[in-house]
Amino acid sequence: MNPVWQQKMLRGLCKRKGIVVTAYSPLEGKGTPWGSNAVMECEVLKQIADAKGKSLAQVCLRWRLYEQGVSFVVKSFNKDRIKENVKIFDWELNPEELEKIDQIPQKRGYLAFEFIADQGPYKSPEELWDGEV
């Protein structure tokens, strides 16, 4: 889950059922089988980060933690990035910025083809993902 794949239907269901969502690879895991550069190359996020004097990663983490109520797991071996990741608590995104993020075109980050089979419960990506993205 990230600003480019917000998974609104899944988050809504989890909220109604009292399930806490935890996002892994919130910056989209470049270099992983499911990852891409879509988050880090998003112009909307770059513009917000520049206007705030924050990094794009900080904008993404702030959007997720406070604005969406989703916990997340970040990974870095870089000490400067680790320090940067925790500097998201002393500022906020305004309603206009949240609306801009909400309007980012969505792109599924993980197709999950291994869960699709002619003999299984999901015979197509549309069935698996309930038509969302």
C-alpha positions in Angstrom: 0.0 0.0 0.0 1.3 3.4 -1.0 0.0 6.6 -2.6 0.2 5.0 -6.1 -1.7 1.8 -4.9 -3.9 3.1 -2.1 -6.1 0.0 -1.9 -9.1 2.0 -0.7 -11.6 -1.0 -0.8 -9.3 -3.2 1.2 -8.7 -0.4 3.8 -12.4 0.2 4.1 -13.2 -3.4 4.7 -10.5 -3.7 7.3 -11.7 -0.6 9.1 -15.2 -1.9 9.2 -14.0 -5.2 10.6 -11.6 -3.6 13.1 -8.5 -5.0 11.3 -5.3 -3.0 11.5 -3.5 -2.8 8.2 0.3 -2.9 8.0 2.0 -1.9 4.8 5.2 -3.5 3.8 7.6 -1.7 1.4 5.6 1.6 1.6 7.9 3.2 -1.0 7.2 0.3 -3.4 10.3 -1.8 -2.9 12.4 -1.0 -5.9 14.5 -4.0 -6.8 12.0 -6.5 -5.4 9.8 -8.7 -7.5 6.8 -6.6 -6.7 8.5 -3.2 -6.7 8.9 -0.4 -9.2 9.9 3.3 -9.3 6.2 4.5 -9.5 6.2 6.1 -6.0 9.6 7.7 -6.2 8.9 9.1 -9.6 5.4 10.4 -8.9 5.3 14.1 -9.8 2.5 14.9 -7.4 4.5 13.6 -4.5 7.6 15.4 -5.7 5.8 18.7 -5.8 4.4 18.2 -2.3 7.8 17.2 -0.9 9.4 20.2 -2.5 6.8 22.6 -1.2 7.1 21.2 2.4 10.9 21.0 2.3 10.6 17.3 3.0 11.8 14.2 1.2 9.4 12.3 -1.0 9.8 9.3 1.3 8.7 11.5 4.3 5.6 12.6 2.5 4.7 9.0 1.7 5.2 7.8 5.3 3.4 10.8 6.8 0.4 10.1 4.4 0.3 6.5 5.5 0.8 6.8 9.2 -1.3 9.7 10.3 -3.5 10.5 7.4 -4.6 6.9 6.6 -4.2 5.2 10.0 -2.1 2.4 8.6 1.0 1.0 10.3 4.0 0.3 8.1 7.3 -1.4 8.0 10.2 0.4 6.4 13.6 -1.0 5.8 16.9 0.8 5.3 20.5 0.1 6.1 21.3 3.8 5.5 21.6 5.6 8.8 20.6 9.0 7.3 17.4 7.5 5.8 16.5 5.8 9.0 16.8 9.2 10.8 14.8 10.9 8.1 12.0 8.2 8.3 11.2 9.2 11.9 11.0 12.9 11.2 7.4 12.7 10.1 5.7 13.6 13.4 6.2 17.4 13.6 4.3 18.5 10.5 1.2 17.5 8.6 -0.3 17.4 5.1 -3.0 20.0 4.5 -6.4 19.0 3.0 -5.4 20.2 -0.5 -2.3 18.0 -0.4 -4.3 15.1 0.8 -6.8 15.6 -2.1 -3.9 15.7 -4.6 -2.5 12.4 -3.3 -6.0 10.9 -3.3 -6.3 11.8 -7.0 -3.0 10.0 -8.1 -3.8 7.5 -10.8 -3.6 4.0 -9.2 -1.5 1.1 -10.3 -1.5 -2.3 -8.7 1.9 -3.1 -7.3 1.5 -6.8 -7.2 -0.5 -8.9 -9.6 -0.4 -12.1 -7.5 -0.8 -14.5 -10.5 0.3 -17.4 -8.3 -3.2 -17.2 -6.6 -5.0 -17.5 -9.9 -5.9 -21.0 -11.3 -8.6 -22.6 -13.4 -9.4 -25.0 -10.5 -9.0 -22.4 -7.7 -11.4 -19.8 -6.2 -9.9 -17.0 -8.3 -9.8 -17.5 -12.0 -8.7 -14.0 -13.0 -7.0 -11.0 -11.5 -10.3 -9.2 -11.5 -11.9 -11.8 -9.3 -8.9 -11.8 -6.9 -8.8 -8.0 -6.6 -12.6 -7.4 -6.7 -12.2 -5.1 -9.6 -10.0 -2.6 -7.7 -7.2 -1.4 -10.0 
